[in-house]
Amino acid sequence: MINPKLLKDPLRYSLGRRDLLRGTAAGAAALAVSSVPFAAHAKETMTVADPGGVWTPAADAAYVKPFEKEFDVDINHIAREHYPSVEIKANVETKAYTWDVVIATDADVYELAPQNLLEPLDWSGEDMQQIMPEARKPGWLGSDIYATIIAFRTDKYGKNGPQSWADFWDVKKFPGRRAMHKHPIDMLEVALLADGVPKDKVYPIDMDRAFKKLDEIKPHVQVWWTGGAQTTEMLESGEVDMMPTWNGRAQVVIDAGKPVDITWNQGIFALEGWVIPKGDPKVELGKKFIKYCANAKRQAVFASALPYGPTNPKAYDYIPKDRAKYLPTAPDNFKLLMQSSNEWWGTNKEKAIERFNAWLLA
C-alpha cells in the first residue's frame, strides 16, 4: 500500500500509477517507496503544576515520574503561584490552558467550584474510594494535609524557642529577626491566637482585632515572604531566626542537619490537592493522573519525601514509623492544631487580601 503522505510529494509521485509500475526497475522503486514506514506515534503530553520548591522533587518521585513510565506519557512539571485561583479562572475564561492539572487548596476549591471552573473527577475505583471524606469534592482530590507552624533557629534559642504565637509576638523575651507571610491567610489567624483568642473562637475572623495585633509585630518583621521555597532558604541560611511556614518546608531543613526546630502548638492545618481547569483539552489524561495520585503507596512515597499527611489512610501502612511522627496527622501533633476555615476564606479572601495589601503599604 502506498504511504498516503507520499501522494503529496511531487518529486516521488509525479508519475501516474500506470507509468510508475511500468518496467521492472520502476516497479521495484514503487515497492521501495511503498515500504517507507509511518512516523512513530507521538507520546501524549500534559502540564502539571505544583507549589514548587521541595514539593516538586517529592511529587516527581511519588507521582510524575512513575506515571510517565507506567503510561508512556511526557509531563511538563512546573511550579505555580501559591494561591492559583486567579490563574485557573483566567485559563477557563480565555481557553488558554497553562496547566492541565494543578494543586489547589481546599479554600481555593470553595471559591472555584461554585463558579463551575473545575472539571468533575472520576471517583470510581478502590484508590479513590479510600480517600478520607474531608479530601473528596466533585472536582478536587485532596492529596495531602499540611500545617502552618512556627519554625525557629536552635543556634539562636536552643530548644526553648517560641512555643506559641504570643511568644512569637514577644520581642523582648525572644529577640531576633522575624519573617512573616505576605498574605492574610493564616496571618490573620495567628494574630488573633497571639491576642489570646481560643482556637475554637477564631472564626469568623475579627479583622479589626487581627490588624490591630499585626500592628504590634509589623515593625519587627524583617522579611515578608511570598513562597514556601523562600522560607526553606531563609531558615537554612540563618537569614531569619523565626517565622511561620509550612511544616514540610521547615522539616527538609531539619533533615539536612541544620539547627532548626518547629513548634506544633497552635499550628493551623489545611488540605491541598489536584484539580483540572474546566474545559481543559487533556481532561481524560488529567483524570487518570489524579486517580494515580490517590494510591496509598504513591502517597506514602510523597509523605516519606515531604512530611505532609496523606489523605488515603492506607498510606500509613507503607510510611516508616520514624517518618510518620513528623507528619501533621501524627496524633501527638494533630491534637495541637486547628483547622483553617475554607468556608470563611472562600467567602472573604478577596476582601482580606485587599485590606492586607493596603495595611502593608501604610
C-alpha positions as CSV (number, residue, x, y, z in Angstrom):
1,M,0.0,0.0,0.0
2,I,1.3,3.4,-0.9
3,N,2.1,5.7,2.0
4,P,-0.6,8.5,1.8
5,K,2.0,11.1,2.7
6,L,3.9,10.4,-0.5
7,L,0.9,11.3,-2.6
8,K,1.6,14.9,-1.8
9,D,5.3,14.6,-2.8
10,P,5.6,15.8,-6.4
11,L,9.2,14.5,-6.7
12,R,8.4,10.9,-5.7
13,Y,4.9,10.6,-7.1
14,S,4.9,12.7,-10.3
15,L,4.1,9.7,-12.4
16,G,0.7,8.2,-12.7
17,R,0.0,4.7,-11.3
18,R,0.3,3.0,-14.7
19,D,3.6,4.8,-15.6
20,L,5.1,4.1,-12.1
21,L,4.5,0.4,-12.4
22,R,5.9,0.2,-16.0
23,G,9.1,-1.8,-16.1
24,T,11.0,-3.9,-13.6
25,A,13.1,-1.1,-12.2
26,A,10.2,1.2,-11.9
27,G,8.2,-1.5,-10.1
28,A,11.0,-2.1,-7.7
29,A,11.2,1.6,-7.0
30,A,7.5,1.7,-6.3
31,L,7.8,-1.2,-3.8
32,A,10.6,0.6,-2.1
33,V,8.6,3.8,-1.9
34,S,5.5,1.9,-0.6
35,S,7.6,0.3,2.2
36,V,8.5,3.7,3.9
37,P,7.2,3.4,7.5
38,F,4.8,5.7,9.0
39,A,6.1,8.2,11.6
40,A,6.2,6.8,15.2
41,H,3.1,7.7,17.3
42,A,3.9,10.8,19.4
43,K,3.5,10.5,23.2
44,E,0.7,12.2,25.0
45,T,1.8,15.2,26.9
46,M,0.4,17.4,29.7
47,T,1.4,20.1,32.1
48,V,1.2,19.5,35.9
49,A,1.7,22.5,38.3
50,D,2.5,22.3,42.0
51,P,3.7,24.8,44.7
52,G,7.4,24.3,43.7
53,G,10.5,24.2,46.0
54,V,10.8,20.9,47.9
55,W,7.2,20.0,46.8
56,T,8.4,19.3,43.2
57,P,11.0,16.6,43.8
58,A,8.6,14.8,46.2
59,A,5.8,14.9,43.6
60,D,8.3,13.8,40.9
61,A,9.3,10.7,42.9
62,A,5.8,9.8,44.1
63,Y,3.6,10.7,41.1
64,V,5.1,12.3,38.0
65,K,8.0,10.0,37.0
66,P,6.2,6.8,37.9
67,F,3.1,7.9,35.9
68,E,5.2,8.9,32.9
69,K,6.9,5.4,32.9
70,E,3.7,3.4,33.5
71,F,1.5,5.2,31.0
72,D,4.2,6.2,28.4
73,V,3.4,10.0,28.6
74,D,5.5,13.1,28.9
75,I,4.7,15.5,31.7
76,N,5.8,19.1,31.8
77,H,6.2,19.6,35.6
78,I,6.3,23.2,36.7
79,A,5.8,25.4,39.8
80,R,2.8,27.8,40.2
81,E,1.9,30.7,42.3
82,H,1.0,29.7,45.9
83,Y,-2.8,30.6,45.5
84,P,-3.7,29.6,42.0
85,S,-7.4,30.6,41.8
86,V,-6.9,33.7,39.7
87,E,-4.9,31.8,37.0
88,I,-7.3,28.9,37.0
89,K,-10.2,31.3,36.3
90,A,-8.1,33.0,33.5
91,N,-7.3,29.6,32.0
92,V,-11.0,28.8,31.7
93,E,-12.2,32.2,30.5
94,T,-9.6,32.5,27.8
95,K,-9.4,28.8,26.9
96,A,-5.6,29.2,27.0
97,Y,-4.6,26.4,29.4
98,T,-1.2,26.9,31.0
99,W,-2.0,24.0,33.4
100,D,-3.8,20.7,32.7
101,V,-3.6,19.5,36.3
102,V,-2.8,21.8,39.3
103,I,-2.6,21.8,43.0
104,A,-5.2,23.9,44.8
105,T,-6.1,24.3,48.4
106,D,-9.5,23.5,49.9
107,A,-10.1,27.2,50.2
108,D,-9.4,27.7,46.5
109,V,-11.9,25.0,45.7
110,Y,-14.6,26.6,47.9
111,E,-14.1,29.7,45.7
112,L,-13.7,28.0,42.3
113,A,-16.3,25.2,42.4
114,P,-19.4,27.4,42.6
115,Q,-18.2,29.3,39.5
116,N,-18.1,26.0,37.5
117,L,-14.4,26.4,36.9
118,L,-13.3,22.8,37.7
119,E,-13.8,19.6,35.8
120,P,-15.6,16.8,37.7
121,L,-13.2,13.9,38.6
122,D,-13.7,10.2,38.1
123,W,-14.3,8.8,41.6
124,S,-14.6,5.2,40.6
125,G,-12.1,2.6,41.8
126,E,-10.6,1.4,45.1
127,D,-7.9,4.0,45.4
128,M,-10.4,6.9,45.0
129,Q,-12.9,5.3,47.4
130,Q,-10.2,5.1,50.1
131,I,-9.7,8.8,50.3
132,M,-10.8,10.5,53.5
133,P,-14.2,12.3,53.3
134,E,-12.6,15.7,54.0
135,A,-10.4,15.4,50.9
136,R,-13.3,14.5,48.5
137,K,-15.1,17.0,46.4
138,P,-16.6,16.5,42.9
139,G,-13.7,18.5,41.2
140,W,-10.9,18.1,43.8
141,L,-8.9,15.3,45.2
142,G,-7.2,16.4,48.4
143,S,-3.8,14.7,48.3
144,D,-2.1,16.0,51.5
145,I,-2.6,17.7,54.8
146,Y,-0.1,20.5,55.8
147,A,0.2,22.8,58.7
148,T,1.4,26.4,59.3
149,I,3.7,26.2,62.3
150,I,6.4,28.3,64.0
151,A,9.9,27.4,62.8
152,F,13.0,28.8,64.7
153,R,16.8,28.5,64.7
154,T,18.1,26.5,67.6
155,D,21.5,28.2,67.4
156,K,19.7,31.3,68.5
157,Y,17.2,30.0,71.1
158,G,18.3,26.4,71.8
159,K,15.4,24.0,72.2
160,N,13.5,26.7,74.1
161,G,12.3,28.7,71.2
162,P,8.8,30.2,70.8
163,Q,6.1,27.8,71.8
164,S,3.0,29.9,70.9
165,W,2.1,32.9,68.8
166,A,2.1,35.0,71.9
167,D,5.8,34.1,72.2
168,F,6.3,35.0,68.5
169,W,5.0,38.5,69.3
170,D,7.1,38.8,72.4
171,V,10.2,40.6,71.0
172,K,11.7,41.1,74.5
173,K,11.7,37.5,75.6
174,F,12.5,36.3,72.1
175,P,14.6,39.0,70.3
176,G,15.7,38.2,66.8
177,R,15.0,38.5,63.1
178,R,11.5,37.6,62.1
179,A,9.7,36.8,58.8
180,M,6.0,36.5,58.1
181,H,3.9,35.5,55.1
182,K,2.9,38.3,52.7
183,H,-0.6,37.1,52.6
184,P,-3.5,37.3,55.0
185,I,-4.3,33.5,55.1
186,D,-3.0,32.2,58.4
187,M,-1.5,35.6,59.3
188,L,-4.9,36.9,60.5
189,E,-5.5,33.7,62.5
190,V,-2.1,33.7,64.2
191,A,-2.6,37.4,65.1
192,L,-5.8,36.5,66.9
193,L,-4.2,33.5,68.6
194,A,-1.4,35.8,69.8
195,D,-4.0,38.1,71.2
196,G,-5.5,35.3,73.3
197,V,-8.4,34.2,71.2
198,P,-9.2,30.5,71.8
199,K,-8.8,28.2,68.7
200,D,-12.5,27.5,68.6
201,K,-13.3,31.2,68.5
202,V,-11.0,32.3,65.7
203,Y,-13.8,32.1,63.1
204,P,-15.4,34.3,61.9
205,I,-12.3,36.4,61.9
206,D,-12.5,39.8,63.6
207,M,-10.3,41.6,61.1
208,D,-10.2,44.8,63.1
209,R,-8.8,43.0,66.1
210,A,-6.4,40.9,63.9
211,F,-4.9,44.0,62.2
212,K,-4.6,45.8,65.5
213,K,-2.5,42.9,66.7
214,L,-0.5,42.8,63.5
215,D,0.3,46.5,64.0
216,E,2.4,45.4,67.1
217,I,4.6,43.0,65.2
218,K,4.9,44.8,61.9
219,P,8.0,46.9,62.9
220,H,9.8,43.8,63.9
221,V,9.3,41.8,60.7
222,Q,12.5,41.9,58.5
223,V,11.1,39.9,55.6
224,W,7.6,39.3,54.2
225,W,8.0,36.1,52.3
226,T,5.9,35.1,49.2
227,G,6.6,31.4,48.7
228,G,7.5,28.2,50.5
229,A,10.8,27.8,48.8
230,Q,11.9,31.2,50.1
231,T,11.2,30.1,53.7
232,T,13.3,27.0,53.3
233,E,16.2,29.1,52.0
234,M,15.9,31.6,54.8
235,L,15.8,29.0,57.5
236,E,18.7,27.1,56.0
237,S,20.9,30.2,55.6
238,G,20.0,31.7,59.0
239,E,18.8,34.9,57.4
240,V,16.0,34.9,60.0
241,D,15.6,33.4,63.4
242,M,11.9,32.6,63.4
243,M,9.0,32.5,61.1
244,P,5.6,31.0,60.3
245,T,5.9,28.5,57.5
246,W,4.5,25.1,56.4
247,N,5.8,22.2,58.3
248,G,7.3,20.4,55.3
249,R,9.3,23.4,54.3
250,A,11.0,23.5,57.7
251,Q,11.4,19.8,58.1
252,V,13.6,19.5,55.0
253,V,16.0,21.9,56.7
254,I,15.9,19.9,59.8
255,D,16.5,16.7,57.9
256,A,19.5,18.4,56.3
257,G,21.1,18.7,59.7
258,K,20.6,22.5,60.1
259,P,19.9,24.0,63.6
260,V,16.2,24.4,63.1
261,D,13.2,23.2,65.1
262,I,9.4,23.7,64.9
263,T,6.5,24.3,67.3
264,W,3.3,22.4,66.6
265,N,1.3,24.2,69.3
266,Q,-1.4,26.5,67.7
267,G,-0.5,25.3,64.2
268,I,-3.1,25.7,61.5
269,F,-3.8,22.8,59.2
270,A,-5.4,22.7,55.7
271,L,-5.6,20.4,52.7
272,E,-4.4,20.8,49.2
273,G,-4.9,18.6,46.2
274,W,-5.4,18.2,42.4
275,V,-7.9,19.9,40.1
276,I,-8.4,20.2,36.4
277,P,-9.5,23.6,34.9
278,K,-12.9,23.4,33.3
279,G,-12.7,22.6,29.5
280,D,-9.1,21.6,29.6
281,P,-8.3,19.6,26.4
282,K,-6.3,17.0,28.3
283,V,-9.1,16.3,30.8
284,E,-9.1,12.5,30.4
285,L,-5.4,12.2,30.9
286,G,-5.6,14.5,33.8
287,K,-8.3,12.4,35.5
288,K,-6.1,9.3,35.0
289,F,-3.2,11.2,36.7
290,I,-5.3,12.3,39.6
291,K,-6.6,8.8,40.2
292,Y,-3.0,7.6,40.2
293,C,-2.2,10.2,43.0
294,A,-4.9,8.6,45.2
295,N,-3.0,5.4,45.5
296,A,-1.8,4.6,49.1
297,K,1.7,3.5,48.1
298,R,2.2,6.6,45.9
299,Q,1.0,8.9,48.8
300,A,3.4,7.1,51.1
301,V,6.3,7.8,48.8
302,F,5.3,11.5,48.8
303,A,4.9,11.7,52.6
304,S,8.3,10.0,53.1
305,A,9.9,12.6,50.9
306,L,7.9,15.6,52.2
307,P,6.3,15.3,55.6
308,Y,2.7,16.2,54.8
309,G,0.0,13.9,55.9
310,P,-1.6,11.6,53.3
311,T,-5.3,11.6,52.6
312,N,-5.5,7.9,51.9
313,P,-5.3,6.4,55.4
314,K,-3.9,3.1,54.0
315,A,-0.7,5.1,53.1
316,Y,0.3,4.7,56.8
317,D,0.8,1.0,56.1
318,Y,3.8,2.0,54.0
319,I,5.2,5.0,55.8
320,P,8.1,4.2,58.3
321,K,7.2,5.0,61.9
322,D,10.2,7.2,62.4
323,R,8.9,9.3,59.5
324,A,5.2,9.3,60.5
325,K,5.9,11.1,63.7
326,Y,6.9,14.2,61.8
327,L,3.6,14.4,59.9
328,P,0.9,16.9,60.9
329,T,-1.6,14.0,61.2
330,A,0.6,12.1,63.8
331,P,-1.6,12.0,66.9
332,D,0.8,14.0,69.2
333,N,1.0,16.8,66.6
334,F,-2.6,16.8,65.3
335,K,-4.1,17.3,68.7
336,L,-2.3,20.7,68.9
337,L,-3.6,22.0,65.6
338,M,-6.7,23.9,64.5
339,Q,-8.2,23.7,61.0
340,S,-8.3,26.6,58.6
341,S,-11.8,27.5,57.6
342,N,-12.2,27.1,53.8
343,E,-15.7,28.4,54.2
344,W,-14.6,31.7,55.7
345,W,-11.7,32.2,53.3
346,G,-13.7,31.2,50.3
347,T,-16.1,33.9,51.1
348,N,-13.8,36.6,52.4
349,K,-10.4,36.1,50.7
350,E,-10.6,39.0,48.2
351,K,-11.7,41.5,50.9
352,A,-9.0,40.3,53.3
353,I,-6.2,40.4,50.6
354,E,-7.2,44.0,49.6
355,R,-7.1,45.1,53.2
356,F,-3.8,43.3,54.0
357,N,-2.0,44.8,51.0
358,A,-3.2,48.3,51.9
359,W,-2.0,47.6,55.5
360,L,1.5,46.6,54.3
361,L,1.8,49.8,52.4
362,A,0.6,52.0,55.2
